[in-house]
Amino acid sequence: MLTLIDRLAGKWFDWRTERMFKSDPSLAEFKFHKLEVAADGTRAVIEHASIAQLAQLADAATTLLDSYNAANYVEFDMLPRPDHGFWPVRVTVQWADRFSPAQKAQRYENVLIKLMSSCRLLIDDIHACYPEGLDELEGVKPLIENIEASLESARRVVEYLK
């Protein structure tokens, strides 16, 4: 919960930022002079952008996440001007301490791979216990066929996530 001093400081900062933008219109144009993205795509370093611009960007991102009650992230597509000839881009805004779509997909893929391995071992164990075949065990063969079909579906999901 914000204290009165926090709220007043926020109002003062908004007032000061607004005055600064009105006095120097060039500040309203947001430019990255240097943008470095980590190899895994999880972190970016921005240099030479004004503090006010970064604060506005962070405030807008927080407002976006709050307005959609986002647990992790919000994704949206941005369409560049048609005369520039670029494809649309997908932008992800996420809470810093939460999982990105790629991180979530990786976790799901890891769980699926472990589940597939466990199911395969279970099926192999069942076959090893009944080397003469499963025909004598009523109802087991369709169950194993269903597990194998589920494994195939899971394999396709893992392929799709790659």
N, C-alpha and C positions, 0 to 999 in steps of 0.2 A: 504494500500500500504506500502510495506516495505521500510524503509530508507536504505541508503547506509550502515550505521552502523549496522542495523539489518542483512542485507545480509552478511556483513563481519563477524559478530559474528556467524552467522549460518555456514559459511564456516570454521571458526576457530573451532567451536564445532565439525563439521564433521571430520576435520583433526585430532583433539585431540582424538576423539572417535576411529577413524581408527588406530591411533598409539597405543592407549591403547589395542585394540584387538590384534594387531600384537605382542605386547610385552608380552601379557598374554593370550594364546589360551583358557584357561579355562573360560575366560569371554564370549567367543563366544557361550558357552552353556547356554541357558536360563533356569533357574530353579526357581520355586516358592518354597520358603521354608515354607511358610504358606499362605494359600488362604482361606479367609472367605467370604462366599456369604450370603447376606441378605436373610431373610426368603421369601420375595417376589421375589427374584432373580434379583432385579434391580441394586444392587450395590455389588461390590466386593472389598475387602481390601487385598492388596498384601504386605507381609512383607519380608524383607531381600533380595529383588532382587536389583541388582545394578541400580543406577540412569541411567546409560548409556543404560542398557538393556531396562528399561521402556521407555526411550526416543525413542529408536529405535522402540519398539513395537507401541508406539503412532504415530510416523512418518509413519510407515507402514500402520497403520489403516487409518490415514488421507489420505495417497496416494491412498489407496484402495477406500475409499468413494469418493474422488475427481475424480478418473479415471472412475467411473461409474456414475458420476453426481448424486449421491445418495441424495435424498431429506431427507430421514430418516435413512435408514440402507441398508446394503448389507448382504445377507446370502449366505453361500457356504458350501458344504459338504467336510469333510476331511476324508480320508480313512487311517486308521492305517495300519501298516505293517500286511500282511496276516498271518504271522507266530505268531503274538500275539493273534489272535483269537477274536479281538474286533469288534464290529459293527461300521459302519461309524457314525460320529458325525456331527451335523449341527452347524455351528458357525455363530453368528450374530454380526456384527460390526455396531454400530450406533453412530450418533452424540449424544453427551451427553444431549443436550437440545431438542431432538426430541423424537418421539414416537417409542417404540419398536414394533415388530410384536404382542406381547401379549397385549400391551396397545392399539394398533389400533383395534385388534379383540374385546377387551372389550368395546371400544367406539362404534363400529359397533353393537355389541350385545345389548348394552343399547339403541341405537337408534331404532333398530328393535323391541325390547320389547315395547318401548313407542309407536311406530307406530302400532304395533299389538293391543295394548290396545285401542288406539284411534279408530282404525277401528272397533274393537269389540263393543265399545260404540256407534259408529255411526250406525252400523247394528241393535243393540238393540233398539236405538231411533227410527229408521225407522219402525221396527216391532211394537213398542209401539204405534206409530202414526196410524198404520193400523192393529188393532187387528183382523179384519175380514179376513185379508190375503192380499197379494200383487198382486193377480191375476188381480185386476181391474186397477193396474198401469202398463200400457204397457211399457215394456223395463226396469223396475226397477228390476224385479226378476233376469234376467241374469246378471245385473250389480252387484247385491249383491252376486250372485254365484261366479262371477269373483273375487270379494273382498275376499270372504271366501277361494277360492282356493289360492289366493296370501297370505293370512294369514297362510294357511297350509304350503306353501313354506317357508315363513319367519320363522315359528316354526321349520322346519327341519334345516334351516340354523343356528338358535340359538342352537339347539341340537348339530349340527356338531361343532360349535365353542367351546363347553364345553370340 
